[in-house]
Amino acid sequence: MRIDILTIFPEMFQGPFTESIIKRAVNKGLAEIHIHNIRDFAKNKHKNVDDYVYGGNAGMVMMIQPIADCINHLKQEREYDEVIFLTPDGEVLNQGIANQLSLKQNIIMLCGHYKGIDERIRQHFITREISIGDYVLSGGELAAAVLADSIIRLIPGVLSDETSALSDSFQDGLLSPPVYTRPAEYNGWKVPDVLLSGNEKEIINWNYNQSLERTQTRRPDLLEDKI
Ligand code: ADE
């Protein structure tokens, strides 16, 4: 999979993609991430990427030209399955969306700033608009990093043990059960006996019941969809 990220703050992606699972996915050649500075495509003298909002309201809006040129430049090289705009008024990201997107080959992610982007970009270039939650970030960069992470870890071969993605919270519509590691007792706090019993069937049952209980108490809305 190839992800092209369009941003005016390319340095913001230094951390999230150069560590841990995403780094491994890139090193294994399972994911390619290309960061593009929208400002490099600005044709005006001062390399401006924003301008005043029409209609007299306060604030700046990201201009069409640099973004359109950047997207067109990429589209000349290859076909894209999705051109995603990260925005708080998009559809809210969930595991189902991450699963869908993990099957794609080429994705563009556009990070907005200021008061937003010229609406004509959304109308003519964007195929999908995604929010990472009902709160407003300073820009789309952190949202793009979250989205990319949620997708890349699902690509087959990225996680060393593929079942660990399958057993993630949400993957089967339930939250994950609690997990423990050694020692079996710390400070008088014990690991549940069943997990030490070696009885696989009982352990599977216990995990399932814990998942269900957690989902019922923490996220009953997830169960409503199932009824
Ligand atoms: N840009 C600003 N806030 C955002 C959010 N919650 N999700 C996606 N992009 C955003």
Residues whose N, C-alpha, C, O or C-beta is under 5 A from the ligand:
A	BS01	ADE	L86 T87 P88 I130 S131 I132 G133 Y135 V136 L137 G139 G140 A143
